[in-house]
């Protein structure tokens, strides 16, 4: 299992860079047949620039079924979950 602390991932990076880094982690985990858990604690916002470069790119490359089977969230707020669900 690959656990990613999104708040730490965002530190020192702009949103597209952080999104690219998350995508690479997710891709490596999928190729290793591991689950990816995104820890959302302390994350204030999820801008499109971040989501496009990470989850959006993942969906394009691996599809929706893979996303559902390999990606989960922890410490996610209702607002964050709604944002991701709409996205």
N, C-alpha and C positions, 0 to 999 in steps of 0.2 A: 504494500500500500504506500502511496505517495501522499503525504500530507503537506499542504501549502498554506502558509500564513500569508493571506493576501495583503494585510497591512504592512508587513515586513517587505513583501515583494514590491510594493508601491514606493517605499522609501528610497529617495535618491534617483528615481526614474520618472520620466514623463509617462503619461498614460499609454501611448503606443508602445514604448519600450517595455513597460511592465506587462502589457498584453502579449507582446512577442515572447517574453521570458516565460509567461504562464503557458502559452501555447506549446513551447518547446518541452516544458516539463510534462504537460499532458500527453503530448505525442510520444515522448520516451516511455511514459508509463503504459500507454496503450500498447505500444510495441512489445513491452515486457509483460503484457497481460496482467497489469496491476490496476487496482482501483485508485482513483484520485479523489482526495477529500480536500475541499477548500474551506479553510477556517476564515470566516468573515468577521470575526470579533474586531471591533474598533475601526471598521471600514465605514467612512462617512458617505461615500457616493460611489456609484458605478457608472461612469460616463461611457457614452457610446464608443469613444476612441479606445477605451480599454476593452470593452466587450467585443468590438469588431475584431480586434487583433488577437483575442484569445478564444472565447467561446464561439464567436461567429466563424472564425477561421477553422476551428475544430469541427464545427458542423459541416462546413464545406468539404473538408478533407475526409472525415470519418462517418458523417451522417448522424441523424437523430437517434437511431437505435443504439449506437455506440455511446452516445452521450448519456443516455438513460441508464445504460448498463455499467458504465465505468466512472461516472462523475457523481459525487454527492457533496453536500454542504454541511457544515456544523457552525453553530453559534451565528446563525443567519437570522436577521430580523424579518418581520412580515413585509416591510417595505422593500428590502433587498430581494426577498423571494418573489414578490410581485413584479419587480423590475426585471428580474431574470426570466420569469415566466412569460411576460409580455415580449421580451426580446426574442 
